[in-house]
Amino acid sequence: MSNEILLLSGPNLDLLGSRNPEVYGTQTLDEHVEHFRQLAVEAGFSVRHVQSNFEGDLIEAVHAARDDAVAVVINAGALTHSSWALADALDTFDGVKIEVHLSNPAAREPFRHLSTLAGSVNGSIAGFGATSYELALDAVRRLTEKS
Ligand code: DQA
């Protein structure tokens, strides 16, 4: 049985570190991913990370995860607020699904208040900066123990 977590990063997250540091902090995406990977490996998981600025790439990564992964942790960036196609893709994945955000979209501009993904995931963790990823891993650990 696979113990792989697919960690998905959507548009513009490749610019973390220099993109709106007052909102997203100064850590780069690589730093977030490596920290997540280290904690995940300690907890007995492997991690496959995919970042793309293209919706279709993220959808195809979810399709591939249907055979390979026990969990998807997704920060879809702004696609969170618009992508019904990504929500449909997540609906086809039977494992644990956690939506994660560095910032708290609910406390920001109105267009960020809708998550098209919210109904397709087990739950969302938002607003804790880098700690959001640690909490997402904790959620994966607890939910995969149960299933
Ligand atoms: C984000 C929040 C989104 O609203 C935004 O478009 C992002 C990053 C976050 O991690 O806080 O790109 O997902």
Backbone and ligand atoms as CSV (ligand in chain L), in Angstrom:
chain,resi,resn,atom,element,x,y,z
A,1,MET,N,N,0.851,-1.206,0.000
A,1,MET,CA,C,0.000,0.000,0.000
A,1,MET,C,C,0.879,1.245,0.000
A,2,SER,N,N,0.571,2.142,-0.930
A,2,SER,CA,C,1.349,3.378,-1.045
A,2,SER,C,C,1.160,4.253,0.188
A,3,ASN,N,N,2.192,4.975,0.544
A,3,ASN,CA,C,2.059,5.959,1.619
A,3,ASN,C,C,2.411,7.340,1.091
A,4,GLU,N,N,2.116,7.530,-0.196
A,4,GLU,CA,C,2.516,8.780,-0.839
A,4,GLU,C,C,1.478,9.881,-0.634
A,5,ILE,N,N,1.990,11.069,-0.327
A,5,ILE,CA,C,1.155,12.276,-0.295
A,5,ILE,C,C,1.490,13.086,-1.544
A,6,LEU,N,N,0.455,13.440,-2.301
A,6,LEU,CA,C,0.654,14.381,-3.398
A,6,LEU,C,C,0.472,15.783,-2.831
A,7,LEU,N,N,1.532,16.568,-2.874
A,7,LEU,CA,C,1.480,17.961,-2.436
A,7,LEU,C,C,1.388,18.829,-3.691
A,8,LEU,N,N,0.283,19.541,-3.815
A,8,LEU,CA,C,0.031,20.320,-5.036
A,8,LEU,C,C,0.106,21.808,-4.747
A,9,SER,N,N,0.799,22.516,-5.602
A,9,SER,CA,C,0.931,23.972,-5.462
A,9,SER,C,C,0.501,24.639,-6.761
A,10,GLY,N,N,-0.450,25.542,-6.655
A,10,GLY,CA,C,-1.016,26.165,-7.843
A,10,GLY,C,C,-0.298,27.429,-8.282
A,11,PRO,N,N,-0.978,28.206,-9.114
A,11,PRO,CA,C,-0.383,29.374,-9.763
A,11,PRO,C,C,0.234,30.376,-8.786
A,12,ASN,N,N,1.377,30.860,-9.184
A,12,ASN,CA,C,2.103,31.952,-8.508
A,12,ASN,C,C,2.778,31.536,-7.204
A,13,LEU,N,N,2.541,30.305,-6.775
A,13,LEU,CA,C,3.211,29.882,-5.539
A,13,LEU,C,C,4.703,29.644,-5.777
A,14,ASP,N,N,5.075,29.499,-7.051
A,14,ASP,CA,C,6.506,29.402,-7.370
A,14,ASP,C,C,7.239,30.698,-7.051
A,15,LEU,N,N,6.488,31.787,-6.853
A,15,LEU,CA,C,7.117,33.084,-6.557
A,15,LEU,C,C,7.200,33.374,-5.059
A,16,LEU,N,N,6.775,32.410,-4.233
A,16,LEU,CA,C,6.847,32.644,-2.782
A,16,LEU,C,C,8.273,33.007,-2.391
A,17,GLY,N,N,8.370,33.887,-1.422
A,17,GLY,CA,C,9.688,34.390,-1.037
A,17,GLY,C,C,9.788,35.844,-1.445
A,18,SER,N,N,9.396,36.103,-2.715
A,18,SER,CA,C,9.420,37.497,-3.184
A,18,SER,C,C,8.021,38.046,-3.441
A,19,ARG,N,N,7.012,37.155,-3.516
A,19,ARG,CA,C,5.642,37.597,-3.819
A,19,ARG,C,C,4.930,38.043,-2.534
A,20,ASN,N,N,4.512,39.283,-2.482
A,20,ASN,CA,C,3.756,39.820,-1.347
A,20,ASN,C,C,4.211,39.235,-0.007
A,21,PRO,N,N,5.471,39.466,0.365
A,21,PRO,CA,C,5.967,38.843,1.602
A,21,PRO,C,C,5.176,39.253,2.846
A,22,GLU,N,N,4.546,40.447,2.785
A,22,GLU,CA,C,3.747,40.894,3.939
A,22,GLU,C,C,2.517,40.015,4.131
A,23,VAL,N,N,2.106,39.322,3.077
A,23,VAL,CA,C,0.948,38.426,3.160
A,23,VAL,C,C,1.406,36.966,3.315
A,24,TYR,N,N,2.410,36.582,2.520
A,24,TYR,CA,C,2.755,35.160,2.417
A,24,TYR,C,C,4.063,34.788,3.120
A,25,GLY,N,N,4.763,35.794,3.694
A,25,GLY,CA,C,6.021,35.490,4.364
A,25,GLY,C,C,7.181,35.455,3.380
A,26,THR,N,N,8.343,35.130,3.892
A,26,THR,CA,C,9.569,35.219,3.081
A,26,THR,C,C,10.123,33.850,2.697
A,27,GLN,N,N,9.500,32.783,3.176
A,27,GLN,CA,C,10.007,31.454,2.805
A,27,GLN,C,C,9.653,31.129,1.357
A,28,THR,N,N,10.572,30.487,0.679
A,28,THR,CA,C,10.315,30.084,-0.705
A,28,THR,C,C,9.456,28.814,-0.715
A,29,LEU,N,N,8.904,28.511,-1.898
A,29,LEU,CA,C,8.119,27.277,-2.013
A,29,LEU,C,C,8.994,26.061,-1.716
A,30,ASP,N,N,10.223,26.068,-2.222
A,30,ASP,CA,C,11.125,24.939,-1.962
A,30,ASP,C,C,11.306,24.729,-0.460
A,31,GLU,N,N,11.411,25.822,0.265
A,31,GLU,CA,C,11.593,25.699,1.726
A,31,GLU,C,C,10.344,25.089,2.375
A,32,HIS,N,N,9.170,25.547,1.961
A,32,HIS,CA,C,7.936,24.956,2.499
A,32,HIS,C,C,7.878,23.461,2.175
A,33,VAL,N,N,8.200,23.139,0.925
A,33,VAL,CA,C,8.070,21.747,0.477
A,33,VAL,C,C,9.067,20.858,1.215
A,34,GLU,N,N,10.302,21.339,1.342
A,34,GLU,CA,C,11.316,20.501,2.000
A,34,GLU,C,C,10.989,20.284,3.472
A,35,HIS,N,N,10.446,21.306,4.132
A,35,HIS,CA,C,10.047,21.159,5.534
A,35,HIS,C,C,8.904,20.140,5.643
A,36,PHE,N,N,7.926,20.285,4.744
A,36,PHE,CA,C,6.789,19.348,4.722
A,36,PHE,C,C,7.300,17.933,4.472
A,37,ARG,N,N,8.213,17.806,3.493
A,37,ARG,CA,C,8.722,16.477,3.139
A,37,ARG,C,C,9.444,15.824,4.330
A,38,GLN,N,N,10.242,16.638,5.010
A,38,GLN,CA,C,11.011,16.117,6.146
A,38,GLN,C,C,10.066,15.587,7.236
A,39,LEU,N,N,9.053,16.378,7.565
A,39,LEU,CA,C,8.102,15.948,8.598
A,39,LEU,C,C,7.293,14.738,8.119
A,40,ALA,N,N,6.942,14.733,6.831
A,40,ALA,CA,C,6.149,13.626,6.289
A,40,ALA,C,C,6.953,12.329,6.328
A,41,VAL,N,N,8.220,12.407,5.948
A,41,VAL,CA,C,9.075,11.202,5.951
A,41,VAL,C,C,9.216,10.680,7.385
A,42,GLU,N,N,9.390,11.588,8.339
A,42,GLU,CA,C,9.462,11.173,9.751
A,42,GLU,C,C,8.181,10.451,10.175
A,43,ALA,N,N,7.052,10.840,9.562
A,43,ALA,CA,C,5.759,10.228,9.916
A,43,ALA,C,C,5.465,8.993,9.045
A,44,GLY,N,N,6.419,8.624,8.175
A,44,GLY,CA,C,6.247,7.387,7.403
A,44,GLY,C,C,5.629,7.559,6.030
A,45,PHE,N,N,5.581,8.810,5.529
A,45,PHE,CA,C,5.028,9.066,4.195
A,45,PHE,C,C,6.149,9.421,3.218
A,46,SER,N,N,5.859,9.264,1.955
A,46,SER,CA,C,6.694,9.890,0.933
A,46,SER,C,C,5.879,11.029,0.320
A,47,VAL,N,N,6.578,11.948,-0.321
A,47,VAL,CA,C,5.893,13.142,-0.852
A,47,VAL,C,C,6.273,13.324,-2.313
A,48,ARG,N,N,5.243,13.528,-3.138
A,48,ARG,CA,C,5.479,13.967,-4.510
A,48,ARG,C,C,4.913,15.366,-4.614
A,49,HIS,N,N,5.771,16.294,-5.008
A,49,HIS,CA,C,5.308,17.690,-5.108
A,49,HIS,C,C,5.175,18.093,-6.572
A,50,VAL,N,N,4.058,18.699,-6.895
A,50,VAL,CA,C,3.853,19.245,-8.238
A,50,VAL,C,C,3.427,20.702,-8.083
A,51,GLN,N,N,4.176,21.598,-8.700
A,51,GLN,CA,C,3.739,23.004,-8.790
A,51,GLN,C,C,3.478,23.312,-10.253
A,52,SER,N,N,2.365,23.971,-10.512
A,52,SER,CA,C,2.120,24.411,-11.879
A,52,SER,C,C,1.291,25.687,-11.875
A,53,ASN,N,N,1.539,26.498,-12.890
A,53,ASN,CA,C,0.729,27.693,-13.107
A,53,ASN,C,C,-0.441,27.407,-14.048
A,54,PHE,N,N,-0.596,26.116,-14.417
A,54,PHE,CA,C,-1.621,25.712,-15.384
A,54,PHE,C,C,-2.604,24.742,-14.733
A,55,GLU,N,N,-3.861,25.101,-14.814
A,55,GLU,CA,C,-4.925,24.308,-14.183
A,55,GLU,C,C,-4.896,22.839,-14.615
A,56,GLY,N,N,-4.723,22.609,-15.925
A,56,GLY,CA,C,-4.756,21.237,-16.450
A,56,GLY,C,C,-3.664,20.356,-15.863
A,57,ASP,N,N,-2.495,20.939,-15.618
A,57,ASP,CA,C,-1.401,20.148,-15.005
A,57,ASP,C,C,-1.802,19.672,-13.617
A,58,LEU,N,N,-2.480,20.547,-12.879
A,58,LEU,CA,C,-2.886,20.191,-11.511
A,58,LEU,C,C,-3.954,19.106,-11.560
A,59,ILE,N,N,-4.873,19.228,-12.519
A,59,ILE,CA,C,-5.926,18.221,-12.682
A,59,ILE,C,C,-5.297,16.869,-13.029
A,60,GLU,N,N,-4.332,16.872,-13.936
A,60,GLU,CA,C,-3.697,15.610,-14.322
A,60,GLU,C,C,-2.896,15.009,-13.167
A,61,ALA,N,N,-2.335,15.847,-12.340
A,61,ALA,CA,C,-1.613,15.330,-11.169
A,61,ALA,C,C,-2.588,14.647,-10.209
A,62,VAL,N,N,-3.791,15.212,-10.065
A,62,VAL,CA,C,-4.802,14.561,-9.212
A,62,VAL,C,C,-5.215,13.227,-9.840
A,63,HIS,N,N,-5.395,13.202,-11.158
A,63,HIS,CA,C,-5.753,11.936,-11.819
A,63,HIS,C,C,-4.690,10.869,-11.531
A,64,ALA,N,N,-3.428,11.234,-11.656
A,64,ALA,CA,C,-2.339,10.266,-11.427
A,64,ALA,C,C,-2.340,9.797,-9.972
A,65,ALA,N,N,-2.714,10.689,-9.066
A,65,ALA,CA,C,-2.713,10.349,-7.635
A,65,ALA,C,C,-3.765,9.293,-7.312
A,66,ARG,N,N,-4.777,9.152,-8.170
A,66,ARG,CA,C,-5.825,8.147,-7.915
A,66,ARG,C,C,-5.233,6.745,-7.770
A,67,ASP,N,N,-4.140,6.485,-8.489
A,67,ASP,CA,C,-3.511,5.162,-8.401
A,67,ASP,C,C,-2.373,5.132,-7.391
A,68,ASP,N,N,-1.797,6.297,-7.097
A,68,ASP,CA,C,-0.506,6.314,-6.407
A,68,ASP,C,C,-0.528,6.798,-4.971
A,69,ALA,N,N,-1.516,7.605,-4.593
A,69,ALA,CA,C,-1.361,8.358,-3.345
A,69,ALA,C,C,-2.452,8.041,-2.329
A,70,VAL,N,N,-2.111,8.237,-1.058
A,70,VAL,CA,C,-3.119,8.079,0.001
A,70,VAL,C,C,-3.766,9.411,0.353
A,71,ALA,N,N,-3.098,10.493,-0.029
A,71,ALA,CA,C,-3.625,11.811,0.346
A,71,ALA,C,C,-3.176,12.864,-0.657
A,72,VAL,N,N,-4.002,13.891,-0.788
A,72,VAL,CA,C,-3.640,15.077,-1.570
A,72,VAL,C,C,-3.714,16.278,-0.631
A,73,VAL,N,N,-2.631,17.020,-0.563
A,73,VAL,CA,C,-2.622,18.297,0.160
A,73,VAL,C,C,-2.479,19.375,-0.904
A,74,ILE,N,N,-3.461,20.255,-0.989
A,74,ILE,CA,C,-3.494,21.184,-2.119
A,74,ILE,C,C,-3.596,22.639,-1.687
A,75,ASN,N,N,-2.623,23.422,-2.129
A,75,ASN,CA,C,-2.745,24.876,-2.093
A,75,ASN,C,C,-2.887,25.289,-3.550
A,76,ALA,N,N,-4.114,25.537,-3.962
A,76,ALA,CA,C,-4.389,25.796,-5.378
A,76,ALA,C,C,-4.205,27.260,-5.750
A,77,GLY,N,N,-3.683,28.078,-4.825
A,77,GLY,CA,C,-3.547,29.497,-5.140
A,77,GLY,C,C,-4.908,30.068,-5.514
A,78,ALA,N,N,-4.941,30.970,-6.465
A,78,ALA,CA,C,-6.202,31.638,-6.828
A,78,ALA,C,C,-7.188,30.693,-7.524
A,79,LEU,N,N,-6.710,29.535,-8.006
A,79,LEU,CA,C,-7.656,28.562,-8.583
A,79,LEU,C,C,-8.631,28.052,-7.520
A,80,THR,N,N,-8.256,28.214,-6.261
A,80,THR,CA,C,-9.153,27.885,-5.150
A,80,THR,C,C,-10.505,28.578,-5.310
A,81,HIS,N,N,-10.460,29.762,-5.890
A,81,HIS,CA,C,-11.657,30.599,-5.906
A,81,HIS,C,C,-12.428,30.522,-7.222
A,82,SER,N,N,-11.948,29.692,-8.144
A,82,SER,CA,C,-12.595,29.694,-9.471
A,82,SER,C,C,-12.698,28.330,-10.127
A,83,SER,N,N,-11.938,27.338,-9.647
A,83,SER,CA,C,-11.805,26.126,-10.462
A,83,SER,C,C,-12.770,25.011,-10.056
A,84,TRP,N,N,-13.894,24.966,-10.758
A,84,TRP,CA,C,-14.801,23.829,-10.559
A,84,TRP,C,C,-14.192,22.568,-11.164
A,85,ALA,N,N,-13.335,22.735,-12.167
A,85,ALA,CA,C,-12.698,21.564,-12.801
A,85,ALA,C,C,-11.758,20.864,-11.819
A,86,LEU,N,N,-11.049,21.638,-11.036
A,86,LEU,CA,C,-10.165,21.045,-10.028
A,86,LEU,C,C,-10.990,20.380,-8.921
A,87,ALA,N,N,-12.127,20.989,-8.591
A,87,ALA,CA,C,-13.032,20.367,-7.611
A,87,ALA,C,C,-13.536,19.025,-8.142
A,88,ASP,N,N,-13.930,18.989,-9.414
A,88,ASP,CA,C,-14.395,17.725,-10.008
A,88,ASP,C,C,-13.290,16.672,-9.974
A,89,ALA,N,N,-12.063,17.092,-10.262
A,89,ALA,CA,C,-10.943,16.142,-10.238
A,89,ALA,C,C,-10.754,15.595,-8.819
A,90,LEU,N,N,-10.797,16.478,-7.837
A,90,LEU,CA,C,-10.633,16.027,-6.446
A,90,LEU,C,C,-11.744,15.061,-6.043
A,91,ASP,N,N,-12.930,15.272,-6.605
A,91,ASP,CA,C,-14.048,14.362,-6.293
A,91,ASP,C,C,-13.778,12.927,-6.751
A,92,THR,N,N,-12.882,12.755,-7.723
A,92,THR,CA,C,-12.587,11.402,-8.214
A,92,THR,C,C,-11.520,10.703,-7.380
A,93,PHE,N,N,-10.907,11.434,-6.456
A,93,PHE,CA,C,-9.832,10.867,-5.631
A,93,PHE,C,C,-10.426,10.409,-4.297
A,94,ASP,N,N,-10.233,9.124,-3.985
A,94,ASP,CA,C,-10.905,8.541,-2.816
A,94,ASP,C,C,-10.176,8.755,-1.484
A,95,GLY,N,N,-8.912,9.172,-1.546
A,95,GLY,CA,C,-8.132,9.290,-0.306
A,95,GLY,C,C,-8.442,10.574,0.445
A,96,VAL,N,N,-7.555,10.886,1.378
A,96,VAL,CA,C,-7.698,12.088,2.212
A,96,VAL,C,C,-7.312,13.320,1.388
A,97,LYS,N,N,-8.080,14.388,1.539
A,97,LYS,CA,C,-7.807,15.618,0.775
A,97,LYS,C,C,-7.864,16.815,1.725
A,98,ILE,N,N,-6.779,17.560,1.767
A,98,ILE,CA,C,-6.711,18.722,2.651
A,98,ILE,C,C,-6.372,19.961,1.822
A,99,GLU,N,N,-7.198,20.978,1.970
A,99,GLU,CA,C,-6.933,22.284,1.329
A,99,GLU,C,C,-6.094,23.107,2.300
A,100,VAL,N,N,-5.068,23.750,1.794
A,100,VAL,CA,C,-4.184,24.507,2.679
A,100,VAL,C,C,-3.892,25.891,2.090
A,101,HIS,N,N,-3.810,26.864,2.975
A,101,HIS,CA,C,-3.450,28.228,2.557
A,101,HIS,C,C,-2.525,28.841,3.599
A,102,LEU,N,N,-1.575,29.612,3.106
A,102,LEU,CA,C,-0.685,30.340,4.014
A,102,LEU,C,C,-1.442,31.475,4.694
A,103,SER,N,N,-2.168,32.244,3.874
A,103,SER,CA,C,-2.963,33.356,4.408
A,103,SER,C,C,-4.357,32.840,4.770
A,104,ASN,N,N,-5.173,33.744,5.299
A,104,ASN,CA,C,-6.553,33.382,5.626
A,104,ASN,C,C,-7.476,34.050,4.607
A,105,PRO,N,N,-7.813,33.350,3.520
A,105,PRO,CA,C,-8.606,33.977,2.464
A,105,PRO,C,C,-9.915,34.579,2.970
A,106,ALA,N,N,-10.498,34.006,4.016
A,106,ALA,CA,C,-11.782,34.510,4.533
A,106,ALA,C,C,-11.654,35.910,5.117
A,107,ALA,N,N,-10.441,36.294,5.463
A,107,ALA,CA,C,-10.217,37.620,6.049
A,107,ALA,C,C,-9.679,38.604,5.013
A,108,ARG,N,N,-9.714,38.216,3.735
A,108,ARG,CA,C,-9.142,39.069,2.689
A,108,ARG,C,C,-10.237,39.569,1.736
A,109,GLU,N,N,-9.872,39.866,0.507
A,109,GLU,CA,C,-10.843,40.435,-0.448
A,109,GLU,C,C,-12.009,39.469,-0.653
A,110,PRO,N,N,-13.204,40.031,-0.942
A,110,PRO,CA,C,-14.395,39.176,-1.097
A,110,PRO,C,C,-14.229,38.045,-2.115
A,111,PHE,N,N,-13.468,38.275,-3.213
A,111,PHE,CA,C,-13.370,37.192,-4.212
A,111,PHE,C,C,-12.656,35.966,-3.661
A,112,ARG,N,N,-11.916,36.148,-2.553
A,112,ARG,CA,C,-11.211,34.998,-1.957
A,112,ARG,C,C,-12.094,34.236,-0.962
A,113,HIS,N,N,-13.307,34.731,-0.722
A,113,HIS,CA,C,-14.140,34.093,0.307
A,113,HIS,C,C,-14.765,32.791,-0.164
A,114,LEU,N,N,-14.921,32.657,-1.499
A,114,LEU,CA,C,-15.444,31.395,-2.031
A,114,LEU,C,C,-14.289,30.430,-2.273
A,115,SER,N,N,-14.422,29.210,-1.784
A,115,SER,CA,C,-13.526,28.135,-2.217
A,115,SER,C,C,-14.351,27.127,-3.005
A,116,THR,N,N,-14.030,27.008,-4.287
A,116,THR,CA,C,-14.709,25.989,-5.101
A,116,THR,C,C,-14.283,24.587,-4.674
A,117,LEU,N,N,-13.184,24.488,-3.945
A,117,LEU,CA,C,-12.647,23.178,-3.546
A,117,LEU,C,C,-13.222,22.699,-2.220
A,118,ALA,N,N,-13.825,23.603,-1.473
A,118,ALA,CA,C,-14.197,23.297,-0.078
A,118,ALA,C,C,-15.096,22.071,0.048
A,119,GLY,N,N,-15.997,21.899,-0.924
A,119,GLY,CA,C,-16.908,20.759,-0.853
A,119,GLY,C,C,-16.297,19.455,-1.313
A,120,SER,N,N,-15.067,19.515,-1.789
A,120,SER,CA,C,-14.414,18.326,-2.352
A,120,SER,C,C,-13.262,17.827,-1.494
A,121,VAL,N,N,-13.039,18.470,-0.346
A,121,VAL,CA,C,-11.922,18.090,0.526
A,121,VAL,C,C,-12.450,17.714,1.915
A,122,ASN,N,N,-11.616,17.029,2.685
A,122,ASN,CA,C,-12.011,16.709,4.056
A,122,ASN,C,C,-12.097,17.966,4.900
A,123,GLY,N,N,-11.186,18.902,4.647
A,123,GLY,CA,C,-11.193,20.136,5.415
A,123,GLY,C,C,-10.112,21.075,4.934
A,124,SER,N,N,-10.156,22.280,5.478
A,124,SER,CA,C,-9.234,23.336,5.038
A,124,SER,C,C,-8.459,23.883,6.231
A,125,ILE,N,N,-7.203,24.204,5.983
A,125,ILE,CA,C,-6.371,24.831,7.013
A,125,ILE,C,C,-5.801,26.093,6.405
A,126,ALA,N,N,-6.070,27.222,7.029
A,126,ALA,CA,C,-5.707,28.499,6.411
A,126,ALA,C,C,-5.322,29.513,7.457
A,127,GLY,N,N,-4.320,30.322,7.123
A,127,GLY,CA,C,-4.043,31.497,7.927
A,127,GLY,C,C,-2.896,31.358,8.907
A,128,PHE,N,N,-2.203,30.226,8.866
A,128,PHE,CA,C,-1.141,30.003,9.864
A,128,PHE,C,C,0.256,30.081,9.262
A,129,GLY,N,N,0.365,30.674,8.071
A,129,GLY,CA,C,1.685,30.775,7.436
A,129,GLY,C,C,2.257,29.388,7.217
A,130,ALA,N,N,3.564,29.267,7.420
A,130,ALA,CA,C,4.233,27.980,7.183
A,130,ALA,C,C,3.625,26.864,8.028
A,131,THR,N,N,3.093,27.226,9.184
A,131,THR,CA,C,2.502,26.224,10.081
A,131,THR,C,C,1.277,25.554,9.454
A,132,SER,N,N,0.636,26.227,8.486
A,132,SER,CA,C,-0.521,25.608,7.810
A,132,SER,C,C,-0.122,24.257,7.214
A,133,TYR,N,N,1.091,24.183,6.658
A,133,TYR,CA,C,1.527,22.917,6.055
A,133,TYR,C,C,1.752,21.841,7.118
A,134,GLU,N,N,2.274,22.246,8.272
A,134,GLU,CA,C,2.482,21.270,9.362
A,134,GLU,C,C,1.133,20.741,9.846
A,135,LEU,N,N,0.158,21.656,9.972
A,135,LEU,CA,C,-1.168,21.235,10.435
A,135,LEU,C,C,-1.849,20.342,9.398
A,136,ALA,N,N,-1.597,20.626,8.121
A,136,ALA,CA,C,-2.169,19.790,7.058
A,136,ALA,C,C,-1.597,18.373,7.148
A,137,LEU,N,N,-0.309,18.284,7.422
A,137,LEU,CA,C,0.299,16.953,7.555
A,137,LEU,C,C,-0.290,16.220,8.752
A,138,ASP,N,N,-0.485,16.948,9.836
A,138,ASP,CA,C,-1.086,16.335,11.024
A,138,ASP,C,C,-2.481,15.788,10.690
A,139,ALA,N,N,-3.236,16.567,9.922
A,139,ALA,CA,C,-4.584,16.120,9.512
A,139,ALA,C,C,-4.486,14.860,8.656
A,140,VAL,N,N,-3.542,14.835,7.731
A,140,VAL,CA,C,-3.363,13.637,6.885
A,140,VAL,C,C,-3.043,12.432,7.768
A,141,ARG,N,N,-2.129,12.645,8.707
A,141,ARG,CA,C,-1.713,11.544,9.589
A,141,ARG,C,C,-2.925,10.986,10.343
A,142,ARG,N,N,-3.707,11.866,10.929
A,142,ARG,CA,C,-4.859,11.419,11.739
A,142,ARG,C,C,-5.910,10.754,10.863
A,143,LEU,N,N,-6.187,11.332,9.695
A,143,LEU,CA,C,-7.272,10.806,8.858
A,143,LEU,C,C,-6.871,9.503,8.169
A,144,THR,N,N,-5.579,9.350,7.841
A,144,THR,CA,C,-5.180,8.082,7.218
A,144,THR,C,C,-5.080,6.974,8.261
A,145,GLU,N,N,-4.831,7.329,9.521
A,145,GLU,CA,C,-4.842,6.327,10.602
A,145,GLU,C,C,-6.242,5.729,10.752
A,146,LYS,N,N,-7.244,6.622,10.623
A,146,LYS,CA,C,-8.635,6.204,10.799
A,146,LYS,C,C,-9.114,5.307,9.679
A,147,SER,N,N,-8.660,5.648,8.405
A,147,SER,CA,C,-9.256,4.946,7.265
A,147,SER,C,C,-8.596,3.591,7.036
L,1,DQA,C1,C,-3.278,31.366,-1.117
L,1,DQA,C2,C,-4.507,32.275,-1.001
L,1,DQA,C3,C,-5.105,32.555,-2.363
L,1,DQA,O1,O,-6.227,33.433,-2.234
L,1,DQA,C4,C,-4.092,33.208,-3.264
L,1,DQA,O2,O,-4.630,33.417,-4.549
L,1,DQA,C5,C,-2.811,32.467,-3.319
L,1,DQA,C6,C,-2.266,31.930,-2.089
L,1,DQA,C7,C,-2.594,31.183,0.250
L,1,DQA,O3,O,-1.813,30.242,0.377
L,1,DQA,O4,O,-2.808,31.973,1.160
L,1,DQA,O5,O,-2.175,32.364,-4.369
L,1,DQA,O6,O,-3.707,30.093,-1.560
